[in-house]
Structure formats: structure tokens, C-alpha cells
Amino acid sequence: MLTAKQNERLTRVGPGTAMGELLRRYWHPIAPAAELSKTPVKPIRLLCEDLVLFRDRSGRLGLVGERCAHRLVHLGFGYPVEEGIRCPYHGWTYDTSGQCVAQPAEPADSAFKEKIKIKAYPVQELAGLVFAYLGPEPAPLLPRWEPLVMEGLARELYFMAVPCNWLQGMENSPDWTHVEWLHGRFSQYVLESRGVAKGDPAYKATLPLARHVVETRNDRFDYGLLRRVLNEGMTKQDDPWHVGQPVVLPNINLISAVSSSDMTLIWRTPVDDTHLIQWDLRCFHPASDRESSRDGHVPYTEMLPRNADGQWNLDVIRIQDYMVYMAQGEIVDRTEERLGNSDQGVILFRQMLLEQLDLLESGADPMNVFRDPAANDAIKLPVINRQNRTTAGYAAVY
């Protein structure tokens, strides 16, 4: 159980808040890169700041404040030009640094534009995602986690917007027993209520998830914490316990599949105090050339909680997670919780976040802020069942 003050420190993400300042030391995914091919100007809300993302006609990415400095028109209505983004009202144009570079109605020899600059932040593209950094300069390196940069992988991006605080999404990751109950037993209940027979493939797919959790353990490691689980029928020599699966501070989870080459990196991006976007990047060895080509773009899909009939899509694991994030309320009052032995991972994760807040306040870089390119080439993370990856081409790196 946290105190009210601790809960406030961990959940508020706006400028000047403790967690807001910590999260501003990291790069966050904000959009599918392929989306900008269709819509090159996109309003963005991140860490309680309203911004506009764009790709100009020179191919450069920019992230600037939402308003034109002239008459405060929202730049979400702007359009890309060679020099940057142009306001539709009077043609004022801003480059990727936020500098005004054109004021067509002003005299040709005017230096007025040189005095005008709006807020701008660094953005980079990696593995089909656009990442933004809102913190102080110099910006750290964008972390090159191995699944993001490994050659030969196909990738698919899934995302969903959830009306709740970012920490509720993150605390789902070190809470391993929820898999048995939410994705296993509850999922079975939903299927049964919809008339799905136990012999149906959809029902059979829930059986591994519903295996009873005998024991869990969470340990610190270089980049965060390792989740270990022992299900019925397993031993502690099996990878889910022996190797574990990582939660990377402050807001990343990696899931490696038991029986395939799949790895999924999951970010929970804090939009503001009461909204998050969850990004799931599936990385896998393609089964065919067709699966790997896709014109060089990473395809993306927004996951919606309800179907066209208004019914919850509860046969989808991520939507089950969405449901329980939201069902806790906008921001959980953690002073009212009653935690047990099985919540050790959640408790450890909160402790580690509080430690990072203290570290930042002491003037040091928090965990996973990378500044040395040699240490950022391809950052390895623990993955389970390496033999499945060896046959798929992982032998050289795992």
C-alpha cells in the first residue's frame, strides 16, 4: 500500500511533477511511422503537452507546439512544405526546430521571422514507430533494444488508447497471476457465455493461459525487473522460471513466445494523467517473403474495445487488459489497496520507480538513459525458449 503522497508522485506526469520530470528523460513512441505517409500532420498529446507531429516534404520529422505564434491557429490544420509545416491562415512556416522560416505577408527584407520560435522537441523513427523526447538537452540516445534493430525480422504494430493513468497499464506486467485468471479463467467464462464449446479452437487456446500458477518471483536485473513464473507441470529448470521475462523501466514490457520466434515489445505511453496509449510491436521471423516485404513499412492496427454491435471484444487478450485497466478508475487510489504475497512484483516495480525519482532528484541519470553509442548498438534482453529462436535464425545473437 502506498501513501497518498507516493501515489501522487508516481501517477502525475505533467511538466514540473516528479514522475513527469522522470518520464521526460526517456524517448516515447507517439505514432506509427507509416501513418504519416497517409496523414503527414498529426496532433499529439504526450505527458500533458499538446503538440503537432509532421513529416515535411523534404522527409524530415518534426514535433512542435500546437499553435502558430501569429494568430494562434492550431497547427493540426497546417500542411507540410519543403521547409517544414505551414499555417493555413497566413502562411507562417516553421522548421523542425520550431524556428519560423517564412512570413509571406511581411516585407521581403523583414527580420521579424528570425525572432519567432515555437516549442519543438526531438523525434526519431525506429522499427516502424516515431519516438519523441520531451526532456532537457542534451537528449540521450534512443535505446536500440535488440528486437527493434535485429535484421531479418518482420514487424507488426498494434495500439490502443485507454482512459486511465499510465501506471495501471504498467503494473499489469509484473502481476503474473492475472494471466491465469483474466486471460485464462475469465476468458473461458466469456467464451462459454457466448456458446463456444470446449472443443472449439478458441476455447482450447485459453488452456495454457489457465494453467495454475504455483509460484512467482520477481528479481532486479540491469534494465528493470525479471518476472519468473512456475505453472503446474513446469519445473524451475524451464525458461519461464530459469530465464524469466523482463519489465524494462520505466514503461516497457517484453513478452517472448513459448513456441515461436515471436517477441512483443510493449510500451505504455502516458498521454496525460488519465489517459495512456499502449503500443504492441510484434517482432518475428516471417514465414514467407510476402509476410516480410510490405513495401518497407511496418503495418499498424488500432485495437478497439468494442465491435460494431457495441459488444466488448473480450476474446482479444489486449482488450481484456484494457478492461481491467479502465475498471480500476482513472487513477487508482493505492492507499485503499490490500496487497498480498502474489503482488511482490507490483510492489518491487513501485519501489524501483521511487528509487529512480530519488536518483533524478539527486542530479544523476536514471536507469536506461543511454549516452554511449557503444553501449546502445543492440541492447540484449532476456528471452525464453531460445531453441525456438535458434532454428529461426537467432543463434548468432542469443
N, C-alpha and C positions, 0 to 999 in steps of 0.2 A: 504494500500500500504506500502510495506517495503522499507527501504533504501537498496542500493547495499550492504553495509556492513552487515546489518542484514540478508539479503538473503544469503550471503556467510557464515555467522555464522551458519545458520540453515541447510544448504544443504551439506557442505563439511564434509566427515566422515572419512578421513584418520587419521593416527596417528599424534598427535600434533595439530589437528584442534579443534575448540571449540566443535562442535557437535560430532566429533569423540571421544573426551575425555568423553563427557556426555554419549554417547551410549555404551562406554566401561565399564560403571558402571552397565550394565544390562546383563542378560542372553538372548541369541537369538537362536531361532530354526534354525538349519542348515541342517537337513536331516531327512527323515523318518527312524525310528529305524529298521523297517522291511527290508529296502533296504540293510542294512549291512549283513543280512542273505544271500543275493544273491551276493552282491559285498562288501566284508569286508574292502576294501580300496577305498576311495573316495576323489578326490581333492575337496577342498572347497575354496571359496573366500568370505571373510567376512570383512567388514569395511576396504576395500582396502588392506587386507593382504591375501597372498596366502598360504594355509595350506593343510594338508592332514589328513583326518579323518580315523580312522581304529578301528576295533574290533579284538583284538588278539585272539589266540587260547585258552587263559585262560578265554575269555569272557569279558575282560576289554576294555573300550573305551579309545581311545587316540586321541589327536589333536596336531599335531606337524608341525614345519616349513616344507616347501615343498622340501627342498634339503638335501641330505645326506652330512654331513660335509667333507667326504673324497674326492670325485671327483665330487661333486655337481650334482649327478644324482637325477632326480625328484622322490620323494618317492611315487608318484602316481603309479609308476611301481613296487613298493615294494610289499611284501606279508606278511601276518600275521604268526607269530610263537608264541610259548608259552610265550616267553619273551617280545614280542612287535611287531614291524614292522621291516622287514629285507630288506635292499637294495639288489637288484638283481645283482649288479655289482661285489661286493667283500664281501657281506655278513655282512657288518656292521649292527648292530641291535640296535634299540632304544626302550626304555620302554615308558610308558605313560607319564612320566615326561620329556621326551626328552633326558634322560641320555643314552649315548652309553653303552651297556652292552655286546657287542660281536664284536671282530675284528679277524675273524678266521685266516687271513694271518699273523697276528703279533705273536711274540713269546708267548708261553703259560704263561710265567711269566711277561709279559709286563703290566705296569700300564697305558699305553697310553690311553686306553679306558676311564679310570676314569677322564681324563682331557677333554673329549669331551662331550658336551651337546648342543643340538639344542633347538630352541624355542618350547615351549609347553604351552598349555592352558587347564584349567579345562573343562570337558564335563560331562554332566549327561543326563540320559534318563528319560522321564516322559510322560505318556499318548500317547505313540507311536511316540514321537519326541525326537531327540537328540538336546540338548541345549549346547551352548558354551558361555564362559565368557572370554573376552579379556582384562579385566581391571586390576588394581593394586590389590595386595593381602592385607589383606585377602578378599577372594571373598565373596560377600553377598550370602544369601540363594537363591536358585532357587524358585521363587514365586509359591506357590501351590494354584493357583486360583481354586475356588470350582469346576468348570466343569472339571478340569484336574484330580481331585482326588476323586470325588464322586463315591461311589460304585454303581454297577448295571447299569452303562451306557455303551452302545456300542459307538464306535467312528470310524469315517472315516476321512481320511486326503486328502485334495486336495491342490495342489500348482501350481503356475505359475511363470515363470521368465519374468520380464518386463524390457525393455530397457529404464529406466528413473530413476530419482532421487527418493529416498525413501519418501520424503516429499509429493510428488504428490499423492502417494498412501494414505498416512495418512490423507491428507486434504480432501480426499473423504468422510471420516467418519463423521465429524461434518457438512458436507454440505448436509443437509437433503433434500433440494428441488430437488437435482439431481435425487432422486428416482422417482418422478413424471415424470420428463422429459426424463431422459436417459432410465430408466428401464420400464417406462410406455409408454409415447407417442412415443419415438424413437423406442422402441421395437415393438409397434404396426405398425409403418411405415415399419419396416423391414419385419414383417410377411406379411403385405398387399402386399409389393413389390414381395414377393415370392409366392403369390397366396393363402395364408392362409385365409380362410373365418372367419368372425367374430364369427361364431358359433363354430368354432373349439376349442377344449380344450386348445390348446397352446395360442390362442388369448384370451380366457376367463381368463387365468392365469395372463394376464397383467392388467386386470381391477382394482384389488385392488391397484396395484402399480401406476396406472394412476390417482388415486383419487386426486383432487386438494388439495394442501397444503394451508390451511388458515393462519396458524401461526406456527412459530418455536421459540424455546428458548433454550439456552444452559447455564447451570449453573455449577459452580465448585462443586466437591464433593471430598471425601477423596483421591481418586486414579486418578482423572483426571477431565473430564467434562461429564455432563449428557446431552444428546440430547433429547429434547422434541418436539413432532410434533402434530399438530391438523389438521387432514384431514377433508374434507367435510363429514358431517354425524356423526362426533365424538363430544364428549364433553370433557372438561378439567378434568372430573372425570374418563375418560378412561385411562388405563395404559400407552399407548404411550405418553400421556402428564403427567399424575399424577406421574408415576414411572420413565419414561424415559429409555434410553438405554445408556450404558457407553462407553466412549472412555478413555482408560487407558494409561496414559503416560509411556514411550514416543511413543510406536508404536503398541498398541493393541486396537482392537475394539471387542465388544461383541454384537452379534445380537441374541435376543431371539424371537422365532417364535410366531405368534399370535394364531395359532390354533393347536399347537402340543407341545411336550416336547422338541423340538429341541432347542439347544443353539449352536452357532458357534463362536468360538474364532478365531480372525483373527490377524495375525502378519504381518507387512511389514518389512522384514529383509533387511537392507542396504548391498548390495554386495560391491558396491563402489559408487562413486559419481553419476554414470549414469546408475546403474542397481539395481533392487530390486528383492527379491523373496517374493511373498505373500503366506502365509500358512493359509489355512482354515481348522480348526479342528471342525468337526460336532460332537456334543455330544448329545445322545438321548437315550431314553428308548426303547430297542428293542421290536419289535412286536412278535418275536419268538426266541426260543433257537438257531435256526440256524443263526439268524442275530447277536447273541451275542457271539458265540463261536470263530470261525475264528482262532483257534489254538493259542489264546492269542495274536495274532498280530493285530495291527491297519492297515487295508488296506490303500493303498495310490494310488492316481491317479494324474498324471501331466496333467493340463489343457492346451490345445494347442489353440492358437488364430485362426488357420485356419484348415479346414478339408483337406482330401486327394485331393480334387479338387482345393485347393487354396482359397476357399471361407471362409470369416470370419464366425466364429461360434457365430454370434450375437444373437442367440436365448438363449444363456447362459449368465446369469446376470454378472458373474465374467468377462467374456470376453468383455462385454460392458464396464465394469470398465477399463479393460486392454486398450481398445481402447482409452478412453479419457485420461488416464494417459499418454500414449505414444503420443497422439495427441497434448499435451502441449509442446512437445520437451523434450530433455534430462534433462535440468534443467530450470525451469520456471524463466524468468526474472520478478520478482514480482514488480519491480519498474514501470513496464508498465501496471499493472493491474488497473482495475477500479471496486472497490468493492461496493456493495450496502447493504441495511438493511438485506437482506436474508443471507449475508455472516458473520453474527455475530459469528457463531460457528467457522468458519475458523480463524477469527481474534482472538478470545479468545484462540484457540489452539496454535496459534503462540505466543501469549503473554505468555502463560504458559510455553512453551518451552524456551523462552528467560529468563523467571524467573528461570528455572532450571539451565540454563547456568550460570547465576549470582550466584546462590546458590552454584554450584560446585566450581566456581572460588573463593568463599569466604572460601572454605575449608570444607563445610558441605556436607552430603549425599543428593542427590536429591530425589525427590518423588519416592516412590515404590522401594526403596532399603531396603530390609528386612534383619535384622540381629538377631532378636529374634525368636527362633523356636516357642514359644508360640503364636506369632502373625502371624505365617506362616502355621498353621495347615491346614486350608481350608478357604481361603480368599473369603468372600462373595461379590458378585457384584449384583447390581440391575438387575432384570429380569422382563419382562412384563408378564401379564396373568398368574398369579401364580395358578389359579384354574386348568389350563391345566396340570400343573406340580404336583399338589396335587393328582390328580387321577392317575398320572403315578409314584407316589412314592416320590414326593418332599416334602410332608407335614412336615417331620421332620426337614428339613433344611431351608425352605423358609417361 
